[in-house]
Amino acid sequence: MSLVQMQLDTRQLSGTLDRSKEQLIPGHDSDYWLEFHLTFYRFAEQLCGGQVLDIGCGYGYGSNHLARIADHVTGIDYHAPAIDFAKEKYQRDNLTFLQHDANKPLPFEDDTFDLIVSSEVLEHIANQEALIQEVKRVGKKGKFVIFKTPQSVDGAEDDNPHHHHTFTYEEFEKLFKENFTKANVFFWVQKTELIQKKIKVNLERKVEKFGDPFPSEYAILIHSLTTPTLIEPDVNNRVGDLFVMCEI
């Protein structure tokens, strides 16, 4: 898995679409990884309504996905090329993209959002406690926050130069349960399957020199399906990413 990720990460390292920021670019990176990251946003659909904030939206594909359902989605990211790309590619009346560094106070009024989501972002933030306080401020009381972040199983810092801190389960649980009255922490595990389906195609057929029909009247349609599983915390089996669902 890590070798594949490294190979994909080096496909676009310069120019306006700067791939070195650990951000996936639709149309430039593998559809497998797009599917992998969209799974978080598909999960968020069940809580999606009203005003939604996507913190660290990257190139905008997740915010666009949620805008299919929400009244309005605001995606923020510190990386200007990503925001420019998102504004050009995803244009909806109920979708806004803003360049903003989440290490700084969020540029929104108190009690603005019905749902706040963030995937693979918290580990990039220098002052994680301050961001959580800002999330509480701009979220509406009684509404929801969901965050997902990589897990440090043994407490050791990873060697990713873009990460400020990677959480252990205990650190992650403490951060959210100290700041929210209701915070349910899980291990998030994804499974990707290849789905095959035989379909009949209406194409002009010819006969090859050995008498075989070409093309066949049937084709195999293959697509991938990635689904998440939320696993109750088990300190003896620390698998997957860290995921939390909070009520503000």
N, C-alpha and C positions, 0 to 999 in steps of 0.2 A: 504493500500500500504506500509506504513512504517513498519508495523508488519511483513509482508512477507519479506521485504528486510532484516530486522534484523535476521530473521530465516535463510535466505540463507547465509548471511554474516558470520555466525558462523559455517558454515559447514567445513571450511578449515582454521584454524587459526595458524597452525604450520607446520614445515617441509619445504621442498624446495619450495613448492607451497604455499607461504605465502598469505593467503586471507585477512589478516588484513590491507592491504594497499589500500583498496577500489578498487581493481582491479578484474574484472571478469575473471574467468579461464574457457575456453572452455572445456567441458567434465566433469567439477567438479561442475559448477553452473547450475542453471536452464536454459534450452533453451529459456524460456520466456525472461530472462534478456539479453541473447545473442542477440536475435532478437531485443530487445528494443534498445540496444546500436549500433547494426549494421545499424540501420535506418539512423543514422547520416552519415555513410560511403556510404550508398546507395544514399543519397542525394548528397554527394560530387562527385559522379560519373559524374554528368553533367558538372563538371569543370575539370575533371581528365584527364591529359595528360602530356607528358613530364616528368620532374623531380618533385616528390612529397615528401614533408616532413610531417610526422605524429608526432606531439609533444605530448609526454605522451602516447605512443602506448600501454602501458600495456603488456598483454600477446600476442599481435601481430595479433589478428584476423582481426582488421580493416585495418591495413597496408596490410595484405595478400589479403583482399578483393579488395583494390584499385590497387594492383599489377596485377590484371587480366586485367586492362585497361591501366594503365600508362606505360611509357617507363621504369621508375625506381621509386621505393618507398624506402625511408629511414625512419625507425621507431626508435625513441629515447625514452628512459625511464630511470629514475634514479635507478629503482629497479632491481638489478642483477638477481634474480631468474626469474623474468618476461622475461627479455631479453634472458636468457638461454633457457627457455621454448619455446619462439618464434623462436629462431634459430633452435631448434630441430624439432619443429612441422611444421613450414612453410618454406619450402626450394624452392625458385625460383631463377633463374638467375638474375632477375630484382628486388630483394628484399634484403635489408640490414637492420640489427638491430644493434644499438649501445647503450651501456650504457652511459647515459649522464644526468646530473642534469640540468634541464631547468632554474634553478635559476642562472646558470653561463652562460657566453657567448657561443653562439652556435658554434660548431666546424666545420664551413663551410665557404667557400669563399663568398664574396659579389656576389649578383645576380646569385644564384645557382638554385633556385627552381621556377617552374611554378605554383605550388599550395602548400599552407601550411595549414594544417588542425589541429585542436585540439579540443577534446571533453571532457568535465568534467575534465579539467586540470588547467585552469587559477586560480580557487579558491584555488589551492594547492601551488601556487607560491608566495614567499615572496615579491619579487620586480616585480610586474606585469608590471609596466611601462618599466623597463629595458628589459623584455622579448619581449614586443611589438616592442621596438626599434631594437632588434636583428632580429625579424621577418621581419621588413622592410629592414634590411641590407641584409639578405640572400635571400630574394625574388626578382624575376626579375620584373623590372618596367613594369607596364601594366598588370601584372598577379594577381592572386587572393589569398586571405586569408579567411578562414572561421573558426570561433570559436563558441563553445557553452559552456555555463556555467549555474549553478543554479542561481536562482533569489532570492534576499532578498526583499520581498515586502515592509516591514516596516523599512528597514535599520538596523535592529537588527542583530548582529552577531549570526550565528548558533552555536550549541554546538558540532559540529563535530571536534574532536581534530586534524584531518588531514587538515582542511581548514584554510588558513591564512586570507582570506577575501572573503566574498560572496557579489556580487554586487547588488545594486539597479539598476533599469533601467537607471536612470539619470547618475549614476557613470559609467556604462558600455558604454552608448552612448558617454559621454564626453571622456573617454579613447580612443576610436577608432576614433571618429570624429576629435580629436585633432592630431591624428597621421597619418590619411589617408585622402586623398582628397575626395575619394569616399568610404563611409561606410554606409551601409544600415542595420539598427538594427530592429529585429523582436522579437516577442514572439514565441517561438517554442513549439508546442503542439503535442503530439503523441497520436494516437488511435490504440489500438490493437483489432483485430477482430478474431474470430474463424471461419474458412472456412471449411464447410463440403461438401464432394462429395461422392456420391455412386458409387462404382466401382465393376465390376464383377471380381471374382477371380476364378482361375482354380486350384481347390484343389480336392483331392479324398474325396468323400462324403460317409457318413455312415448314418444309420438310428438308432435313439435313441429308447429306449424301449417303448416310447409312440408314435412312428411312425413319429416323426419330423425329417426332414433331418438335418444332422450336418456334417460339418458346413454349413451355408447358402451359396448360390452361390454368394451372394453380401456381401460387406463389406463397412463400412463407413470410408473414409480417412479424418482425421481432421488435419489441420495445422493452425498456427497463422500467421496473416499478420499485421505488424505494419507500419503505414504510418504517416508522419509528416504533419503538417499544419503550415505555416508561417503566423502569425497574425500581421497586422499593429499595431504599438504602440498605446495603449489606456491607459492613466494613470488612468482611472476609471475602467479598467478591466484588471488587471495585472496577466495574467494567463500564466503558463508554464515556460520554461527556457528562458534564453537570448541567442539570436543568432545574429551573425553579418557576413555579407559578404562584404569584402573590396577589392578594387583594389589598388595595390601598386603603 
